[in-house]
């Protein structure tokens, strides 16, 4: 797929209920300056919103691109862009609290693998494989879910989901959305 229009200057966070968050993202075929600039724009908005990860559909583009930075911009070594990422191995399981920039004001207990191995491309188009564990593994799994149209609300029981939908409605009605 050719890179979609990535030159839009002002990005915004798309929220629960918006269609792009449910799309299955397309692979990126060419890593060019547009992609690199888009990554920088994503990084700025992620840090501005105090996020530790962001997926392209969360800013309106259904492409396989996520960025992760558990330091929220404090440590440049922690910033990790992942293009066409996939989990090739996982082990262990742990439950932890997660929030999402696309579902603001909601925190949910989500089960994730404790350790993962991912394969992805870096910004130079080089394929790499890397192991992650604990918090960084959790963040990556969360962001990769976005590439398949999955949100944290989809990872809880139907009863909990009903409660969360009512809470989202309350938050929206209070103008906090």
GROMACS elastic network, one bead per residue, 0.5 to 0.9 nm:
[ bonds ]
;  ai    aj funct       b0    kb
    1     4     6  0.81327   500
    1    26     6  0.71854   500
    1    27     6  0.69249   500
    1    28     6  0.64170   500
    1    29     6  0.58064   500
    1    30     6  0.82096   500
    2    28     6  0.74710   500
    2    29     6  0.66353   500
    2    30     6  0.71507   500
    3     6     6  0.72417   500
    3    28     6  0.68984   500
    3    29     6  0.76233   500
    3    30     6  0.72031   500
    3    31     6  0.85301   500
    3    32     6  0.88188   500
    3    34     6  0.79930   500
    3    35     6  0.77346   500
    3    63     6  0.84007   500
    4     7     6  0.88147   500
    4    61     6  0.76584   500
    4    62     6  0.88230   500
    4    63     6  0.84258   500
    5     8     6  0.69989   500
    5    34     6  0.87604   500
    5    61     6  0.85607   500
    6     9     6  0.83692   500
    6    34     6  0.63719   500
    6    35     6  0.72615   500
    6    37     6  0.84040   500
    6    38     6  0.62241   500
    6    61     6  0.78777   500
    7    34     6  0.68642   500
    7    37     6  0.82024   500
    7    38     6  0.73591   500
    8    11     6  0.70445   500
    8    38     6  0.88487   500
    9    41     6  0.80916   500
   10    41     6  0.83935   500
   11    41     6  0.73739   500
   11    42     6  0.76509   500
   11    45     6  0.73681   500
   11    59     6  0.59472   500
   11    60     6  0.79868   500
   12    45     6  0.76672   500
   12    58     6  0.80458   500
   12    59     6  0.55177   500
   12    60     6  0.77860   500
   13    45     6  0.81918   500
   13    57     6  0.88714   500
   13    58     6  0.55172   500
   13    60     6  0.76237   500
   13   101     6  0.70271   500
   13   102     6  0.64305   500
   14    17     6  0.85885   500
   14    18     6  0.64804   500
   14    19     6  0.89903   500
   14    20     6  0.78523   500
   14    21     6  0.73486   500
   14    57     6  0.76868   500
   14    58     6  0.51118   500
   14    59     6  0.57118   500
   14    60     6  0.64115   500
   14   101     6  0.83419   500
   14   102     6  0.58421   500
   14   103     6  0.89900   500
   15    18     6  0.59453   500
   15    21     6  0.76568   500
   15    58     6  0.73674   500
   15   101     6  0.75224   500
   15   103     6  0.59343   500
   15   104     6  0.78824   500
   15   177     6  0.85088   500
   16    19     6  0.84816   500
   16    21     6  0.72121   500
   16   102     6  0.56941   500
   16   103     6  0.56065   500
   16   104     6  0.87252   500
   16   151     6  0.82543   500
   16   168     6  0.88413   500
   17    20     6  0.88905   500
   17    21     6  0.77080   500
   17    22     6  0.86328   500
   18    21     6  0.60503   500
   18    22     6  0.77463   500
   19    22     6  0.55345   500
   19    23     6  0.69041   500
   20    23     6  0.52990   500
   20    24     6  0.86751   500
   20    57     6  0.59095   500
   20    58     6  0.76763   500
   20    59     6  0.87901   500
   20    60     6  0.60334   500
   20    61     6  0.72085   500
   20    62     6  0.65217   500
   20   149     6  0.79566   500
   21    24     6  0.85396   500
   21    57     6  0.56287   500
   21    58     6  0.63878   500
   21    60     6  0.77897   500
   21    62     6  0.80157   500
   21   102     6  0.84426   500
   21   146     6  0.68224   500
   21   147     6  0.83295   500
   21   148     6  0.86687   500
   21   149     6  0.54642   500
   21   150     6  0.75999   500
   21   151     6  0.79055   500
   22    57     6  0.84887   500
   22   146     6  0.78588   500
   22   147     6  0.85847   500
   22   148     6  0.72723   500
   22   150     6  0.65918   500
   22   151     6  0.82922   500
   23    57     6  0.78842   500
   23    62     6  0.64469   500
   23   146     6  0.85810   500
   23   147     6  0.75770   500
   23   148     6  0.66759   500
   23   149     6  0.50251   500
   23   150     6  0.87868   500
   24    62     6  0.69185   500
   24    63     6  0.82782   500
   24    64     6  0.88486   500
   24   146     6  0.83678   500
   24   147     6  0.59543   500
   24   149     6  0.55330   500
   24   150     6  0.89926   500
   25    56     6  0.87176   500
   25    57     6  0.76415   500
   25    61     6  0.81668   500
   25    64     6  0.54548   500
   25    65     6  0.86589   500
   25   146     6  0.84514   500
   25   147     6  0.51969   500
   25   148     6  0.63559   500
   25   149     6  0.77588   500
   26    62     6  0.63153   500
   26    64     6  0.57846   500
   26    84     6  0.84729   500
   26   147     6  0.83898   500
   27    63     6  0.60161   500
   27    64     6  0.52762   500
   27    65     6  0.83826   500
   27    83     6  0.81265   500
   27    84     6  0.57256   500
   28    31     6  0.71339   500
   28    63     6  0.64407   500
   28    64     6  0.62828   500
   28    65     6  0.78529   500
   28    83     6  0.71061   500
   28    84     6  0.64981   500
   30    35     6  0.83436   500
   30   125     6  0.80857   500
   31    34     6  0.78059   500
   31    35     6  0.58398   500
   31    36     6  0.74121   500
   31    83     6  0.87582   500
   31   123     6  0.67886   500
   31   124     6  0.71754   500
   31   125     6  0.62577   500
   32    35     6  0.54257   500
   32    36     6  0.64855   500
   32    37     6  0.87731   500
   32   123     6  0.85412   500
   32   124     6  0.87102   500
   33    37     6  0.59889   500
   33    38     6  0.83578   500
   34    37     6  0.51595   500
   34    38     6  0.60038   500
   34    39     6  0.85957   500
   35    39     6  0.61525   500
   35    40     6  0.87407   500
   35   123     6  0.82255   500
   36    39     6  0.50960   500
   36    40     6  0.64795   500
   36    41     6  0.88324   500
   36   123     6  0.67835   500
   37    40     6  0.51202   500
   37    41     6  0.63392   500
   37    42     6  0.86714   500
   38    41     6  0.50275   500
   38    42     6  0.61372   500
   38    43     6  0.85402   500
   39    42     6  0.50106   500
   39    43     6  0.61014   500
   39    44     6  0.86967   500
   39    56     6  0.87924   500
   39    65     6  0.83698   500
   39    66     6  0.84509   500
   39    67     6  0.75363   500
   39    81     6  0.73750   500
   39   123     6  0.89652   500
   40    44     6  0.62655   500
   40    45     6  0.87856   500
   41    44     6  0.51673   500
   41    45     6  0.63999   500
   41    46     6  0.86005   500
   42    45     6  0.52986   500
   42    46     6  0.60209   500
   42    47     6  0.86041   500
   42    54     6  0.71770   500
   42    55     6  0.83334   500
   42    56     6  0.77038   500
   42    59     6  0.76112   500
   42    66     6  0.88643   500
   42    67     6  0.76949   500
   43    46     6  0.50905   500
   43    47     6  0.61562   500
   43    48     6  0.84554   500
   43    53     6  0.87192   500
   43    54     6  0.79646   500
   43    67     6  0.72227   500
   43    68     6  0.86951   500
   43    69     6  0.86750   500
   43    73     6  0.83005   500
   43    79     6  0.86699   500
   44    47     6  0.53406   500
   44    48     6  0.60266   500
   44    49     6  0.86327   500
   44    73     6  0.88040   500
   45    49     6  0.61117   500
   45    50     6  0.85060   500
   45    51     6  0.84648   500
   45    54     6  0.88493   500
   46    49     6  0.52633   500
   46    50     6  0.61447   500
   46    52     6  0.70449   500
   46    53     6  0.67967   500
   46    54     6  0.62711   500
   46    67     6  0.87248   500
   46    69     6  0.88302   500
   46    72     6  0.77497   500
   46    73     6  0.88491   500
   46   101     6  0.86063   500
   47    51     6  0.57973   500
   47    52     6  0.76235   500
   47    53     6  0.89769   500
   47    69     6  0.86866   500
   47    72     6  0.54939   500
   47    73     6  0.60416   500
   48    51     6  0.77016   500
   48    72     6  0.88163   500
   49   101     6  0.76073   500
   50    72     6  0.61248   500
   50    73     6  0.88045   500
   50   101     6  0.88926   500
   51    54     6  0.71702   500
   51    68     6  0.87359   500
   51    69     6  0.79663   500
   51    70     6  0.80915   500
   51    72     6  0.62984   500
   51   100     6  0.80917   500
   51   101     6  0.69726   500
   52    67     6  0.83939   500
   52    68     6  0.58252   500
   52    71     6  0.69676   500
   52    72     6  0.55256   500
   52    73     6  0.86723   500
   52   139     6  0.71990   500
   53    66     6  0.72606   500
   53    67     6  0.55092   500
   53    69     6  0.59255   500
   53    70     6  0.73528   500
   53    72     6  0.85064   500
   53   100     6  0.89063   500
   53   101     6  0.89345   500
   53   139     6  0.64029   500
   53   140     6  0.75078   500
   53   142     6  0.83231   500
   53   143     6  0.65244   500
   54    57     6  0.85717   500
   54    58     6  0.67656   500
   54    59     6  0.83325   500
   54    65     6  0.87210   500
   54    66     6  0.56878   500
   54    67     6  0.53851   500
   54    68     6  0.65763   500
   54    69     6  0.89223   500
   54   100     6  0.89486   500
   54   101     6  0.80398   500
   54   143     6  0.62820   500
   54   146     6  0.88353   500
   55    58     6  0.55030   500
   55    59     6  0.73976   500
   55    61     6  0.87274   500
   55    62     6  0.89923   500
   55    63     6  0.86414   500
   55    64     6  0.79089   500
   55    65     6  0.60016   500
   55    67     6  0.63990   500
   55    68     6  0.87289   500
   55   143     6  0.55906   500
   55   144     6  0.74708   500
   55   145     6  0.89973   500
   55   146     6  0.63173   500
   55   147     6  0.70723   500
   56    59     6  0.54720   500
   56    60     6  0.65025   500
   56    61     6  0.51675   500
   56    62     6  0.62919   500
   56    63     6  0.61119   500
   56    64     6  0.69938   500
   56    65     6  0.54980   500
   56    66     6  0.60316   500
   56    67     6  0.84465   500
   56   146     6  0.82903   500
   56   147     6  0.78712   500
   57    63     6  0.68612   500
   57    64     6  0.84759   500
   57    65     6  0.84663   500
   57    66     6  0.89831   500
   57   146     6  0.68938   500
   57   147     6  0.70567   500
   57   149     6  0.84181   500
   58    61     6  0.73324   500
   58    62     6  0.85920   500
   58   101     6  0.79653   500
   58   102     6  0.65146   500
   58   146     6  0.77210   500
   59    62     6  0.88632   500
   61    64     6  0.88590   500
   62    65     6  0.85987   500
   62   147     6  0.74028   500
   63    66     6  0.89426   500
   63    83     6  0.88319   500
   63    84     6  0.82814   500
   63   147     6  0.73278   500
   64    82     6  0.81965   500
   64    83     6  0.59204   500
   64    85     6  0.70390   500
   64   144     6  0.84123   500
   64   147     6  0.59712   500
   65    81     6  0.73558   500
   65    82     6  0.57805   500
   65    84     6  0.61774   500
   65    85     6  0.74702   500
   65   144     6  0.86344   500
   65   147     6  0.77725   500
   66    80     6  0.83764   500
   66    81     6  0.59224   500
   66    82     6  0.52897   500
   66    83     6  0.66905   500
   66    84     6  0.85220   500
   66    85     6  0.80770   500
   66   140     6  0.82315   500
   66   143     6  0.63504   500
   66   144     6  0.72350   500
   66   146     6  0.88283   500
   66   147     6  0.82948   500
   67    79     6  0.72358   500
   67    80     6  0.55970   500
   67    82     6  0.60244   500
   67    83     6  0.87047   500
   67   140     6  0.84250   500
   67   143     6  0.79709   500
   68    72     6  0.87466   500
   68    78     6  0.77191   500
   68    79     6  0.58381   500
   68    80     6  0.51019   500
   68    81     6  0.63845   500
   68    82     6  0.80618   500
   68   136     6  0.80447   500
   68   139     6  0.70976   500
   68   140     6  0.68477   500
   68   143     6  0.81152   500
   69    72     6  0.55164   500
   69    73     6  0.66973   500
   69    74     6  0.88050   500
   69    75     6  0.82496   500
   69    76     6  0.84111   500
   69    77     6  0.87568   500
   69    78     6  0.53453   500
   69    80     6  0.63016   500
   69    81     6  0.87824   500
   69   136     6  0.84151   500
   69   139     6  0.87815   500
   70    73     6  0.80378   500
   70    74     6  0.88666   500
   70    75     6  0.87203   500
   70    78     6  0.66141   500
   70    79     6  0.77299   500
   70   135     6  0.80783   500
   70   136     6  0.68361   500
   70   139     6  0.79800   500
   71    74     6  0.51844   500
   71    75     6  0.57506   500
   71    76     6  0.82941   500
   71    78     6  0.64090   500
   71    79     6  0.79360   500
   72    75     6  0.77293   500
   72    78     6  0.86716   500
   72    79     6  0.84940   500
   73    76     6  0.65009   500
   73    78     6  0.80580   500
   73    79     6  0.74435   500
   74    78     6  0.83653   500
   75    78     6  0.55620   500
   75    79     6  0.73807   500
   76    79     6  0.55735   500
   77    80     6  0.80413   500
   80   122     6  0.84500   500
   81   121     6  0.85142   500
   81   122     6  0.65524   500
   81   123     6  0.71137   500
   82    85     6  0.57657   500
   82   119     6  0.87939   500
   82   120     6  0.58046   500
   82   121     6  0.60807   500
   82   122     6  0.59904   500
   82   123     6  0.78756   500
   83   120     6  0.56048   500
   83   122     6  0.62427   500
   83   123     6  0.75055   500
   83   125     6  0.82928   500
   84   119     6  0.81975   500
   84   120     6  0.55347   500
   84   121     6  0.63813   500
   85   118     6  0.66033   500
   85   119     6  0.56569   500
   85   121     6  0.70149   500
   85   144     6  0.73902   500
   86   117     6  0.84890   500
   86   118     6  0.54751   500
   86   119     6  0.54367   500
   86   120     6  0.64432   500
   86   144     6  0.76042   500
   87    90     6  0.72264   500
   87   116     6  0.66262   500
   87   117     6  0.57592   500
   87   119     6  0.64389   500
   87   120     6  0.88363   500
   87   141     6  0.81917   500
   87   144     6  0.85319   500
   88   116     6  0.75621   500
   88   117     6  0.56405   500
   88   118     6  0.55324   500
   88   119     6  0.66542   500
   88   129     6  0.88719   500
   89   115     6  0.82302   500
   89   116     6  0.55404   500
   89   118     6  0.71268   500
   89   131     6  0.89047   500
   90    93     6  0.89957   500
   90   113     6  0.60185   500
   90   114     6  0.75224   500
   90   115     6  0.55585   500
   90   117     6  0.63238   500
   90   118     6  0.89082   500
   91   113     6  0.56407   500
   91   114     6  0.61447   500
   91   115     6  0.52770   500
   91   116     6  0.64993   500
   92   112     6  0.82392   500
   92   113     6  0.52488   500
   92   115     6  0.63661   500
   92   116     6  0.89528   500
   93   111     6  0.66321   500
   93   112     6  0.55690   500
   93   114     6  0.50609   500
   93   115     6  0.80868   500
   94   110     6  0.82558   500
   94   111     6  0.55413   500
   94   112     6  0.56217   500
   94   113     6  0.62746   500
   94   114     6  0.58531   500
   94   134     6  0.85706   500
   95   109     6  0.62149   500
   95   110     6  0.53686   500
   95   112     6  0.62402   500
   95   113     6  0.86603   500
   95   114     6  0.88999   500
   96   108     6  0.79357   500
   96   109     6  0.51747   500
   96   110     6  0.55256   500
   96   111     6  0.65650   500
   96   112     6  0.78706   500
   96   138     6  0.84766   500
   97   107     6  0.61986   500
   97   108     6  0.52967   500
   97   110     6  0.61998   500
   97   111     6  0.89225   500
   98   106     6  0.83074   500
   98   107     6  0.53894   500
   98   108     6  0.53760   500
   98   109     6  0.62894   500
   98   110     6  0.66276   500
   98   138     6  0.88094   500
   98   139     6  0.87718   500
   98   142     6  0.85424   500
   98   152     6  0.76685   500
   99   102     6  0.87135   500
   99   103     6  0.71855   500
   99   104     6  0.72211   500
   99   105     6  0.75726   500
   99   106     6  0.59318   500
   99   108     6  0.66208   500
   99   152     6  0.77871   500
  100   103     6  0.51220   500
  100   104     6  0.60973   500
  100   105     6  0.82829   500
  100   106     6  0.74353   500
  100   107     6  0.78079   500
  100   142     6  0.87075   500
  100   151     6  0.83102   500
  100   152     6  0.74965   500
  101   104     6  0.53714   500
  101   105     6  0.85941   500
  102   151     6  0.84582   500
  103   106     6  0.61276   500
  103   107     6  0.87251   500
  103   151     6  0.83643   500
  103   152     6  0.82824   500
  103   153     6  0.83792   500
  103   168     6  0.80131   500
  103   177     6  0.85841   500
  104   107     6  0.84365   500
  104   168     6  0.84512   500
  104   171     6  0.88398   500
  104   176     6  0.85941   500
  104   177     6  0.67666   500
  105   167     6  0.89269   500
  105   168     6  0.80569   500
  105   171     6  0.76584   500
  105   176     6  0.83504   500
  105   177     6  0.80408   500
  106   164     6  0.75395   500
  106   167     6  0.80999   500
  106   168     6  0.78188   500
  107   152     6  0.89020   500
  108   152     6  0.73034   500
  108   153     6  0.78499   500
  108   155     6  0.89922   500
  108   156     6  0.79144   500
  109   152     6  0.89323   500
  109   155     6  0.89497   500
  109   156     6  0.79218   500
  110   152     6  0.73250   500
  110   155     6  0.66208   500
  110   156     6  0.71554   500
  111   155     6  0.80822   500
  112   115     6  0.88105   500
  112   137     6  0.84200   500
  112   138     6  0.63517   500
  112   141     6  0.74116   500
  112   142     6  0.86269   500
  113   116     6  0.67679   500
  113   133     6  0.84108   500
  113   134     6  0.83659   500
  113   137     6  0.75628   500
  113   138     6  0.73337   500
  113   141     6  0.81910   500
  114   132     6  0.84325   500
  114   133     6  0.56061   500
  114   134     6  0.53271   500
  114   135     6  0.82998   500
  114   137     6  0.66863   500
  114   138     6  0.72861   500
  115   131     6  0.72521   500
  115   132     6  0.57305   500
  115   134     6  0.65173   500
  115   137     6  0.61573   500
  115   138     6  0.85155   500
  116   130     6  0.83703   500
  116   131     6  0.57427   500
  116   132     6  0.54104   500
  116   133     6  0.63642   500
  116   137     6  0.61710   500
  116   138     6  0.89441   500
  116   140     6  0.89735   500
  116   141     6  0.84470   500
  117   129     6  0.68263   500
  117   130     6  0.55453   500
  117   132     6  0.62930   500
  117   133     6  0.88037   500
  117   137     6  0.86910   500
  118   128     6  0.81639   500
  118   129     6  0.55304   500
  118   130     6  0.55414   500
  118   131     6  0.64822   500
  118   132     6  0.80059   500
  119   127     6  0.70019   500
  119   128     6  0.56923   500
  119   130     6  0.67240   500
  120   126     6  0.81838   500
  120   127     6  0.55590   500
  120   128     6  0.56748   500
  120   129     6  0.66219   500
  120   130     6  0.86329   500
  121   124     6  0.76045   500
  121   125     6  0.52983   500
  121   126     6  0.52023   500
  121   128     6  0.61401   500
  121   129     6  0.87989   500
  122   125     6  0.52989   500
  122   126     6  0.54730   500
  122   127     6  0.65090   500
  122   128     6  0.73453   500
  123   126     6  0.74244   500
  124   127     6  0.88813   500
  131   137     6  0.83310   500
  132   135     6  0.85379   500
  132   136     6  0.62489   500
  132   137     6  0.50096   500
  132   138     6  0.87977   500
  132   140     6  0.86048   500
  133   136     6  0.60831   500
  133   138     6  0.76210   500
  134   137     6  0.53468   500
  134   138     6  0.62456   500
  134   139     6  0.88765   500
  135   139     6  0.62543   500
  135   140     6  0.86818   500
  136   139     6  0.50996   500
  136   140     6  0.61904   500
  136   141     6  0.85942   500
  137   140     6  0.51975   500
  137   141     6  0.61419   500
  137   142     6  0.85723   500
  138   141     6  0.52082   500
  138   142     6  0.61484   500
  138   143     6  0.87033   500
  139   142     6  0.50907   500
  139   143     6  0.62400   500
  139   144     6  0.86193   500
  140   143     6  0.51491   500
  140   144     6  0.60550   500
  140   145     6  0.85651   500
  141   144     6  0.51047   500
  141   145     6  0.61918   500
  141   146     6  0.89327   500
  142   145     6  0.52631   500
  142   146     6  0.69381   500
  142   150     6  0.87631   500
  142   151     6  0.79871   500
  142   152     6  0.76768   500
  143   146     6  0.52898   500
  143   147     6  0.71093   500
  144   147     6  0.52187   500
  144   148     6  0.70970   500
  144   150     6  0.86475   500
  145   148     6  0.53671   500
  145   149     6  0.65364   500
  145   150     6  0.50193   500
  145   151     6  0.66756   500
  145   152     6  0.84706   500
  146   150     6  0.51931   500
  146   151     6  0.62692   500
  147   150     6  0.74088   500
  148   151     6  0.89637   500
  150   153     6  0.82025   500
  150   154     6  0.63694   500
  150   155     6  0.81660   500
  151   154     6  0.54499   500
  151   155     6  0.71906   500
  152   155     6  0.52429   500
  152   156     6  0.72821   500
  153   156     6  0.59335   500
  153   157     6  0.87042   500
  153   160     6  0.84436   500
  153   161     6  0.60319   500
  153   164     6  0.73993   500
  153   165     6  0.85600   500
  154   157     6  0.79813   500
  154   158     6  0.84848   500
  154   161     6  0.73724   500
  155   161     6  0.86161   500
  156   159     6  0.81576   500
  156   160     6  0.61197   500
  156   161     6  0.61813   500
  157   160     6  0.51967   500
  157   161     6  0.60502   500
  157   162     6  0.86895   500
  158   162     6  0.62027   500
  158   163     6  0.87057   500
  159   162     6  0.52299   500
  159   163     6  0.65138   500
  159   164     6  0.87943   500
  160   163     6  0.50651   500
  160   164     6  0.61750   500
  160   165     6  0.86721   500
  161   165     6  0.61397   500
  161   166     6  0.86612   500
  162   165     6  0.51822   500
  162   166     6  0.63920   500
  162   167     6  0.87166   500
  163   166     6  0.52193   500
  163   167     6  0.62749   500
  163   168     6  0.87321   500
  164   168     6  0.60973   500
  164   169     6  0.85756   500
  165   168     6  0.50271   500
  165   169     6  0.62448   500
  165   170     6  0.86642   500
  166   169     6  0.50636   500
  166   170     6  0.62585   500
  166   171     6  0.86942   500
  167   171     6  0.61387   500
  167   172     6  0.85616   500
  168   171     6  0.50312   500
  168   172     6  0.60904   500
  168   173     6  0.85072   500
  168   177     6  0.80252   500
  169   172     6  0.50890   500
  169   173     6  0.60715   500
  169   174     6  0.86097   500
  170   173     6  0.50516   500
  170   174     6  0.62201   500
  170   175     6  0.87578   500
  170   176     6  0.89007   500
  171   174     6  0.51492   500
  171   175     6  0.64761   500
  171   176     6  0.54115   500
  171   177     6  0.59250   500
  172   175     6  0.51095   500
  172   176     6  0.57861   500
  173   176     6  0.76177   500
  173   177     6  0.82065   500
  174   177     6  0.78255   500
